[in-house]
């Protein structure tokens, strides 16, 4: 039974990673990743490029950047995201910064609260492919109607070995979340 649950969850992680839903929404949500003194890491930059593309295509009129800061950081991941997006021509008023959360669950909850407070009910979540199912599940649990449009560029999607590692990690993290309704961002693989 356990093998069926783990295998089935792994299959769903892989399956959701292949979905790219660009249905119109109230906002595009970019989940944070490492930033270095206000400059996005390659993982975060790949997410931001994809979110800007969705914004340019008219998928949503706003982009929400999410993610907090580590001790000693001058910028949050969300602020680094806004800086990058506005430097690429997205109007500052169209980028909503939610600089909270040190893990996926904390960020999703803060983003959902901000969106719902604005009367927004739907979101397209941009993250890495393997992170899509867990992020979407958490967003639904936080009250948002959400779907995913993952980035298919960047260091997380380059090799089969990297992809397999992230699928295993996300399978475990999603099962952990489902059982304990708690974040599991610290298991196995460093996403920074």
N, C-alpha and C positions, 0 to 999 in steps of 0.2 A: 504494500500500500504506500509506504514511504517513497519507494522508487517511482511509483506512478505520480505522486504529488510533485516530487522534485522534477521529474522528467517533463510532466505536463506544464509546470511553471516555467521551466527553461524554454520549452517550445513556445509558450506565450510571450516570453521576453524576446525571443528571436523573431517571432511573427510580428509583434508590435513595432520592433525596430525597423521593419521593412515598410511600415505604413507612413505615408506622407500626406496628411490631411490638411488641405489648404482652404477649408471651408471658412467663410467670413466669420469673424468673432469680434468681441468688444476690444480685445487687446491681444497682442503677441507677448508672451512671457518668456524672458530669457533667464534661465537658471544660472546662477553664478558659478564661477570656478576661480582658480587663483589669479591674482593680479599682483603686479610688482610696481609699487610706487605710482599707481594710477594707470599703468600700462597692462592691458589684458595678456594673460598667458596665451599660448597657442590654442589651448582648448577653449578658453573663453572667447578669443577672437573668432574662431570658427563659428561658434554659436551666434555671436553678434553679427557677423556677415550674413548668416542665414536669416536672422531676424530682420535685418535691414532689407533684404531681398523680399521677404514676405510683406513688410510695410510698403515697400515700393510697388508691389503688385496689388496693393489695396486690400490685403487680407484683413487688416485691422487699421484703425486710425491712430492707435497708440501702441507704444512698446513699453512694457514694464520690465525693468532690470532688477533682479533680485540678488541677494547675497550680502552677508555681513563682512566683518573684518577680523583678522587675527590680531592677537596682542602685538602692539608696536606698529601696526599698519596705519598710514595716514589716510588711506582711502578704503572704502568698502568695495566689494566686488561690484555692487550695483552702481556706485559712483564711477568706477573705472569703465563700466559698460556705457553709462551716459556720456562720459568724455569721448569715448571712441565713436559712438553713434553720432553725436553732434559734430564731431570733426569730419564725419563723412556726409554731412548735409541733412541729417534728421533734425527738424526744429526742436529746440530744447523743451518747448511746451508739450511736445508729443512723446517725450520720454519721462516716464514716471519711475522715480527711484525708490526702491524698497530695500534699504540697507540693513536688513535684519536677517537673522538666521545663520547658524554655523553648520547646518546640515540641510539636507533636502526637505525634511519635514518642517523644520523651523522656517525655512525660506518660503515654502509653499503656503504654510499657514499665514505668514505675514502678507504675502502677495494676495492671497484670497481675501483676507480682511480688507486690504486696501481696495481691491477691485469691487468687492461687494459694497463697501462704504460709498463708492462712486456710482453705484447702481448697475455695475457691469456684472453680467452673469456668465459670460463665455470667454474662453481663452484658448489660444493655440500655444502649446508649450514647446519651446525650443531647448533641446539639450542634446546629449549624445544618443545615438540610436538605442543602445542597450539600456539606457536610463529611462526611456520613454514610458514603459508600462508602469513602473513604480511612481514616476512623477505624475502621470495621469491619474492613477489610482488615488494618490494622496490629494490631488486637486479635487477630484470628485468627492472624497471624504470631507474636504474642507468647504464644500458647497458650490464649487464651480462646475459648470458644464465645460469640460475640457477635452481636447484632442491634441495630437502631437504632430509636429513636423520637424523631425530630427535633422541635425546637420550630418552630412555624409562626407565631410572633409575634416582634416585635423588629425592629431596623433592617435586618437582613440579608435580610428577606423582604418588604420594603415595596413595591418597584417592580420592574417587568419589567427595567429597565436594571440595577438592582442585582443581581437574580437572574442575569441573563446574565453579568455581570462575575464573579460568584462561580462559576458553572458553568465558565466558561473557566479561571479560576484553579485550581479543584479538578481539572479535567481535566489541566492541566499538572502540578500537584503530585502527582497519583496516578501519572501516567506517569513522572515523575522518581523517585518512590519505587520503582516497579516495576523501573526500570532500574538504579538505584543503591542500592536498599534504604536510603535515607537521607532525612532530613526535607527538605521543600521549602516550609516555612512562610514563607520570606522572599521568595517570588516574587510580584511583581505587586500584590497588594492587602493593605492593612493591615487586620487583623481586630480591632484594638483599638478 
